[in-house]
Amino acid sequence: MIDGVLDESAWAQAVRLTGFSQYQPADGRPAQERTDVLVWYAPDAIYFGILAFDRDPSSIRATMADRDNLGREDSVTIYLDTFNDRRRAFFFTVNALGAQEDGVFSEGQGNAGHQFGGNDDTNPDYRFDSRGRVTEDGYVVEVRIPFKSLRYPGGDSQAWGINVKRTIQRTGYEDTWTDARRVASFLAQAGTLEGLHDLERGVVTEVQPFVTGSNAGSLREDGQFRRESSDFNAGVNARLGFANVSLDATVNPDFSQVESDTGLVTINQRFALFVPEKRPFFLEGIELFSTPNQLVYTRQIVNPIGGAKVTGKFGAFGIAHLTALDDTPDGNALFNVTRIRRDIGQSSVAGVTYTDRTLSDGYNRVLAADARIVFKELYYVLGQVGGSWTEDGAATTSAPIWSAEFDRTARHWGFNYRLNGIGDSFETLAGFVPRNNIVDGHAMNRLSYYGARGKLVEEVTTFFGPSRLWRFSGFGHESPIEGEDSVRVSVNLRGGWELQVEPTRNFVRFDPADYAGYAIQQGGALVPYAAPDEMTGAWGVNWSVETPTWQRLDAQLELFRGETPIFPEASEGRERRWSADVGLRPTDSVRIDFSAVRSTIERARDGSTFATTTLPRLKVEYQPRRSLFFRVVGEYRSQHQAALLDARTGAPLFVDGAPAAAERVRSLQLDWLVSYEPTPGTAAYFGYGSALERPQRNFTDFRRTRDAFFVKVAYRFAR
């Protein structure tokens, strides 16, 4: 029985992992706090007993946290590289009370030159058991991970990579079992579990039928709010999981959001903003589709009718394929996405990606190859080359895409030099490339200093270097159209405080094509608007301070003040922006998160206000036990953009023959959710979401524009 008490006889015979070393903020030092990890396995599961000693047990941060929400908790993470390829590992994290976080860690998905490589994807959920308790010496956690929750190679004997990381919130330190250093690969420094044999896993068969229901309402043109009839749907997910490959399918999938996406400031933005994938079917094995330049972005599949997927690894080859049929306003779109990669040497990899979105009147196809070569432990080079081919019924276009990157990750000195080119008509309808016809380059450098343990200043890291942006057709013989020079200094202080300051200098050349439909009035007639050519010497400074994670509180404050281009009217502006985040944990079962952003942009010409944005967000969670969860989220958006004016004279601008009038948004989004989830895949949800608008300045004058009740019940049959 998993109860957090290591009194069974098997624990006396378990292997003991000891001698942890500090990994953050300064690697290569003996750990300040002692951690022992006991390991043994039975035919159907592997067991871990964690003894986390602490000289101040009263300071341990632990709550009855929701799954995958342990970023502010004292915790221990177990990494299992079951294919022992030093590129990808399952991870299982537990806090002092046994609350869970899990997912997949992948090498090469981050920017190592900026400090660390790799990426934790917490979206996949695996079945494992854990219980923990705080003791007079620290805390103890017992963990059981069934072999059915893992993938690993076939064969009678297994050798798995393993590492364990402990996070101590009181000091801000992270310790690892092996003496891991800041180099190009974290998993390459793992230890090895050898001699695993006679594992009983079998074929995992899962069937998850589910039923969803919703009742939506909206504000009609006549000013009346009317509710539609209730809509009920049924669907099913199915999975066959072999030791090294998984087959997944879904029919009439439900991908409803149970929480609104975090609000983003959209004024003065020229290109689409990235929003992460949250829908369950696409999340399984999503790390296997990861490529440079985000050529796979499954949120492009908006309203799928059904889909199927295969992901797995065969020797040195990793294979991932997705097929889905999407119901679009133009008809059913068929998506096919394939990614094949091959391991090279100890830590290097090469891959090919192909995506195809086909409609009755056209298609979009992308093919690209890439490679990431790691050498001398500290360095990697990455390259990608490919192209897109698009037919819209009238014409066929094609364009290239390429990338080259050189990176060094080491304790004191690192760098990341990168050039990324995207052709004029490059398009990917299965990926996320928000801007084409550019070559984007940067040369970022890092220098780090480490103070002695316990000193006021424990780490100082400086990032500095230029970034430049060219038009694709003009790269190599024309001047860049945008650029930034920056220096960022980050200081970690004793006890977990972090301070940052970043001065920047920017320039931008306005593209006349962006203002082709603009005009001004002269002598009673409209004449084309001649936008200014450029804005140069735009200085700005960003400051931030982050508190330690105290027992009941943590906070972060960020301030920016500087010059900025105003793209909608090609003028010079000055921006003042601040953002704040506060996390409260008044009890072990209650969490309160508050965030706010305030931005004001003024015209440099006369000091008039061009735009303001106010965006507060409050989230309250109550979790009396691990399986039961209550959440309320409220987000208010007040956004105003003034009428567009001539950058030189202040005269009104006309767009497509009409005055460019002021725009204002005052909206409130409210969501609440009740969730019961005894095990991953078996759950019941009931929630409500509503959107309200405030046409007048009176804060109480809100009118509901749309809302929806929803319920979902799912049960996962597994064997």
Beta strands, then each sheet from edge to edge (+ up, - down):
strand 1: 15-17
strand 2: 21-24
strand 3: 29-30
strand 4: 35-42
strand 5: 45-53
strand 6: 75-81
strand 7: 88-95
strand 8: 100-106
strand 9: 119-121
strand 10: 129-135
strand 11: 138-146
strand 12: 157-168
strand 13: 173-176
strand 14: 191-197
strand 15: 204-219
strand 16: 225-227
strand 17: 231-241
strand 18: 245-251
strand 19: 304-314
strand 20: 317-328
strand 21: 331-344
strand 22: 348-359
strand 23: 362-375
strand 24: 379-391
strand 25: 396-408
strand 26: 413-422
strand 27: 438-450
strand 28: 457-471
strand 29: 482-493
strand 30: 498-509
strand 31: 518-522
strand 32: 525-528
strand 33: 534-546
strand 34: 553-566
strand 35: 571-587
strand 36: 590-603
strand 37: 609-625
strand 38: 628-641
strand 39: 654-655
strand 40: 658-659
strand 41: 663-679
strand 42: 682-693
strand 43: 703-714
strand 44: 717-718
sheet 1: 1+ 4- 5+ 11- 10+
sheet 2: 3+ 2- 13+ 12- 6+ 7- 8+ 9-
sheet 3: 3+ 2- 13+ 12- 14+
sheet 4: 16+ 15- 17+ 18- 19+ 20- 21+ 22- 23+ 24- 25+ 26- 27+ 28- 29+ 30- 33+ 34- 35+ 36- 37+ 38- 41+ 42- 43+
sheet 5: 16+ 15- 44+
sheet 6: 32+ 31- 39+ 40-
end
